[in-house]
Amino acid sequence: MPTVIKRTTLICRNATRMMEFYRDVLGWRVDYDAKLKLSGGIIPCGKAGDEVQLYIMGGPDKDIAKIGLLEWINPRLPDPGPPKDRVGIGDIVLVADVPDMAGLAKKIAAFPGTKIHCSPEDDTFPDPRGEGTIEYSSMTFFDPEGFFYETYYRYNRPNPEQVMIRRTTCIGRDVDRSLAFFTGALGLTKYQDSTMQIQGGLAAGKPGDTVRFAVARAQHDYYGMAGALAFLKDPLPDPGEASFDYGIGRAMFVASTDDAAGLFAKVKASGVRVTREPFSRNVPKTGNSGETKMTSMGVYDPDGFLWEINQLT
C-alpha cells in the first residue's frame, strides 16, 4: 500500500480563528479538537513538553484530504509579523474545487483577515485525464493566516457538494527532485507533469512566467495529492538551500503507511534529512477519550517541506 496523504497541517498564530474560517466559510467540520503535549523531534520548532492546540478539519472525505490547524499555546512561537500577501519558494498553494464560487467569494470577503488576490474569472484548460477541455471559474485568496488558495468551479464537470481541497502544491526549486522523492521514497504515482505560463492568479512571479508543475497521487486520482511547482523562466528569488526552519506560516504533510520500517528505509536511502527516526507514541483521541497508539517519524523533502508519517499499531 502506498503512502496515504491524510492532511496538510498549517502552523498558525490563532488556530481557533482558523477553525472558524474552515467551519463558517468553507463549510468543513471539526473532526479532532485536543490540547497536546509535544513528544518533540518531529517538527523542528518548539521542544518536548510544549503545549499545543490541534484541530483537524474534515471536508468531503472522512479519512483524507483534511487540514490540521496547529497553534503553540505554551510557550508561544515567535510571531514572524503580518501574514503574507505573496508566495515564493518554501510556500504552499492549497488547490480546491468549490460548489458555489460566487457564494464563497462573498463569505471570504466578509471574514476578517482574509484577502482575495484575484476575483473570480472564467477560463479553460485541458483536462489532465485527456478528456477534452474544462471550462471553469477560478479565484485565488489568502486565508487569515496568509496561506494561499486556488479555487475552481467547473462549468462542464461535476462539482463537489462542499469545498474540496484536492492537493497541496509545494513551491520549490526542482520538480524532478521533488518527483523522485514523491515516487521513489514515498511510493506515490506521478499523475500530471506539464509546463505552462502563469497568469495573474498566482501570487508569485508575474504573468507570462514559465513554470513546471507536477502532481503525485496516492490512492485517489482526484484529491489527497501532492504537487510540486518550480519557476523556469523567470526563476523566483531563491532564499538559499532549504533552511529547515519551521514556525508560524509554515505547512507540513501528515501521512500514513502500513510499513513504517520499510518506508523509513526508502526515505533514508533517498538522502533527505530526518528529523526523527521511527518511535512509538500515544496520541489522545478527540475529547481525551482514550489514546491512539502509533509509530511515527519525521522527514524533510528536498526543498525542506516536512512530512510526519504514522503507522497505527
C-alpha positions in Angstrom: 0.0 0.0 0.0 1.5 3.4 -0.9 1.8 6.3 1.5 -1.6 7.9 2.1 -1.6 11.7 2.5 -4.0 12.3 5.3 -3.8 16.0 5.7 -1.8 19.2 5.4 -1.2 20.8 8.8 -0.8 24.6 9.0 1.1 26.2 11.9 -1.0 29.2 13.0 -1.0 32.2 15.3 -4.6 31.5 16.2 -5.9 28.0 15.4 -9.4 28.8 16.8 -9.9 31.6 14.3 -8.7 29.4 11.5 -11.1 26.6 12.7 -13.9 29.2 12.4 -12.8 30.1 8.9 -12.9 26.5 7.8 -16.2 25.9 9.5 -18.1 29.0 8.7 -16.6 29.9 5.3 -15.5 26.6 3.7 -18.3 24.6 5.4 -16.0 22.0 7.0 -16.5 20.1 10.2 -14.2 19.7 13.3 -13.0 16.0 13.3 -10.5 16.4 16.1 -10.0 19.0 18.9 -7.4 18.5 21.5 -4.6 20.1 23.5 -1.5 18.1 23.4 2.0 17.9 24.9 4.6 17.5 22.2 6.9 14.5 22.3 9.5 16.6 20.4 11.7 16.0 17.5 9.3 15.6 14.6 8.5 19.2 14.0 11.8 21.3 14.0 10.4 24.1 16.3 9.5 24.2 19.9 10.6 21.4 22.2 9.3 18.3 24.0 6.7 19.2 26.6 5.3 22.3 24.7 1.6 22.6 24.9 -0.2 22.9 21.5 -3.8 23.2 20.3 -4.6 20.9 17.3 -7.8 21.0 15.3 -8.3 18.6 12.4 -10.8 19.8 9.9 -12.7 17.4 7.7 -14.2 18.1 4.3 -16.0 15.8 1.8 -13.8 12.7 2.5 -13.9 11.3 6.1 -10.4 9.9 6.0 -8.1 12.0 3.7 -7.7 15.5 2.2 -8.0 17.1 5.7 -6.5 20.2 7.1 -4.7 20.4 10.5 -4.5 23.7 12.4 -1.7 23.7 14.9 -1.0 26.5 17.5 1.6 26.7 20.2 -0.1 27.7 23.4 2.7 27.4 26.0 5.2 28.7 25.2 4.1 30.8 22.2 6.1 30.7 19.0 7.8 33.9 17.7 5.4 35.8 15.5 7.0 36.5 12.1 4.9 39.6 11.5 1.9 40.3 9.3 0.5 37.4 7.1 2.0 37.2 3.6 0.4 38.7 0.5 2.9 37.0 -1.9 4.2 33.4 -2.1 7.6 32.0 -3.0 10.0 29.1 -2.6 9.1 27.3 0.6 5.4 28.2 0.5 2.4 26.1 -0.5 -0.7 26.5 -2.6 -3.9 24.8 -1.5 -5.9 23.9 -4.6 -9.6 23.3 -4.2 -12.8 22.7 -6.1 -15.9 24.5 -4.8 -19.7 24.1 -5.2 -20.6 27.8 -5.4 -17.9 30.3 -6.4 -20.0 33.5 -6.0 -21.2 32.5 -2.6 -17.7 31.5 -1.5 -16.3 34.9 -2.6 -18.9 36.8 -0.5 -18.0 34.7 2.6 -14.3 35.2 2.1 -14.7 38.9 1.6 -16.7 39.2 4.9 -14.4 37.1 7.1 -11.8 39.2 9.0 -8.2 38.9 7.8 -8.8 37.2 4.5 -7.7 38.8 1.2 -8.9 38.0 -2.3 -5.9 38.1 -4.6 -7.8 37.5 -7.9 -11.6 37.8 -8.1 -13.5 35.0 -10.0 -12.6 34.8 -13.7 -13.6 32.4 -16.4 -11.2 30.4 -18.5 -10.5 26.9 -19.9 -7.7 24.3 -19.6 -7.0 20.8 -21.0 -8.4 18.0 -18.8 -5.3 16.3 -17.3 -7.1 13.0 -17.8 -7.2 13.7 -21.6 -10.9 14.1 -21.6 -11.3 17.3 -23.6 -11.3 20.9 -22.2 -12.5 22.0 -18.8 -14.5 25.3 -18.6 -14.2 26.9 -15.2 -14.3 30.0 -13.0 -11.3 30.5 -10.7 -10.5 32.6 -7.7 -7.4 32.9 -5.5 -7.2 34.2 -2.0 -5.2 34.3 1.3 -6.8 33.0 4.5 -6.5 34.9 7.8 -3.0 33.4 8.5 -1.7 34.2 5.0 -1.9 30.7 3.4 -2.7 30.8 -0.3 -5.6 29.1 -2.1 -6.5 28.4 -5.7 -10.2 27.6 -6.1 -12.2 26.3 -9.1 -15.8 25.9 -10.1 -16.1 23.8 -13.2 -19.0 24.6 -15.6 -18.8 21.4 -17.7 -17.8 18.9 -15.0 -19.4 17.8 -11.7 -18.5 19.9 -8.7 -18.3 18.7 -5.0 -21.1 19.4 -2.6 -18.7 21.3 -0.3 -15.2 22.8 -0.8 -12.8 20.0 -1.5 -9.0 20.6 -1.2 -7.7 18.4 -4.0 -3.9 18.8 -3.4 -1.2 20.8 -1.7 1.3 22.2 -4.1 4.8 23.0 -2.9 6.7 25.9 -4.5 10.3 24.6 -4.8 13.4 24.6 -6.9 13.5 21.4 -8.9 10.4 19.4 -9.9 12.5 16.3 -10.9 14.0 16.2 -7.4 10.6 16.6 -5.8 9.0 13.9 -8.0 11.9 11.5 -7.2 11.1 11.9 -3.5 7.3 11.6 -4.0 7.6 8.5 -6.2 10.8 6.8 -5.2 10.9 7.4 -1.4 7.1 7.7 -0.6 5.8 5.3 -3.3 3.3 7.8 -4.8 2.4 7.7 -8.5 3.1 10.6 -10.9 -0.2 11.8 -12.2 0.5 15.0 -14.1 3.6 16.8 -15.4 3.3 19.9 -17.6 5.0 23.2 -18.4 2.9 26.3 -18.7 2.8 30.1 -18.5 1.1 31.5 -15.4 -1.4 34.3 -15.3 -2.1 36.9 -12.6 -4.0 34.5 -10.3 -0.8 33.1 -8.7 0.6 35.5 -6.1 4.2 34.8 -7.3 6.3 35.9 -10.2 4.5 37.8 -12.9 2.0 37.0 -15.7 3.8 35.2 -18.5 6.4 33.5 -16.4 7.0 29.8 -17.3 6.6 27.2 -14.6 6.8 23.4 -14.5 4.0 21.8 -12.5 3.7 18.1 -11.4 1.3 16.1 -9.3 1.7 12.8 -7.4 -1.2 10.8 -6.3 -1.7 8.2 -3.5 -4.9 6.1 -3.5 -7.1 8.6 -5.3 -6.6 10.4 -8.7 -8.7 13.5 -7.8 -7.8 14.5 -4.3 -5.4 13.7 -1.5 -2.5 14.6 -3.7 0.8 16.4 -3.5 2.2 18.8 -6.1 5.5 20.5 -7.0 5.8 23.8 -8.8 9.0 25.5 -9.9 9.6 28.6 -11.9 11.7 28.0 -15.0 11.6 31.5 -16.6 12.0 33.7 -14.7 13.1 31.8 -11.6 11.8 33.1 -8.2 14.3 34.6 -5.8 16.0 31.7 -4.0 16.2 32.1 -0.2 19.1 29.6 -0.3 19.2 25.9 0.3 16.3 24.7 2.4 16.7 26.3 5.8 14.8 23.6 7.6 13.4 26.3 9.9 9.8 25.8 11.0 7.3 28.1 12.7 4.2 30.2 12.2 3.2 30.3 8.5 4.8 27.0 7.5 2.9 23.9 6.5 3.6 20.2 6.8 2.2 17.0 5.4 0.8 14.2 7.6 0.7 10.8 6.0 0.1 7.2 7.0 1.7 3.9 6.0 1.2 0.2 6.9 5.0 -0.4 6.8 6.8 2.3 8.8 10.1 0.4 8.8 10.1 -0.3 5.1 9.2 3.3 4.2 11.8 4.7 6.5 14.5 2.6 4.9 13.5 4.1 1.5 13.3 7.6 2.8 16.7 7.4 4.5 18.2 5.9 1.3 16.9 8.8 -0.7 19.4 11.1 1.2 16.8 13.5 2.7 17.2 14.9 6.2 15.5 13.0 9.0 14.0 15.0 11.9 13.2 11.9 14.0 13.6 8.2 13.3 10.6 5.9 13.9 9.4 5.8 17.5 6.3 4.7 19.4 3.9 7.1 21.0 0.3 7.5 22.3 -1.8 10.4 21.0 -5.0 11.5 22.8 -8.3 10.9 20.9 -10.5 13.9 20.5 -12.1 14.8 23.8 -9.3 12.9 25.5 -11.5 9.8 25.3 -8.6 7.3 25.2 -5.4 7.2 23.2 -4.3 6.1 19.7 -1.0 4.1 19.6 1.2 4.7 16.6 4.7 4.6 15.2 5.8 8.0 13.9 8.7 9.5 12.1 9.6 13.0 10.7 11.5 13.7 7.4 12.1 16.6 5.1 11.6 16.5 1.3 14.4 18.0 -0.8 13.0 21.5 -0.5 12.6 21.4 3.2 8.9 20.6 3.4 8.2 18.5 6.5 6.5 15.1 6.4 5.2 13.4 9.5 4.4 9.7 8.7 2.5 7.5 11.1 1.6 3.8 11.3 -1.2 2.7 13.6 0.0 -0.1 15.9 
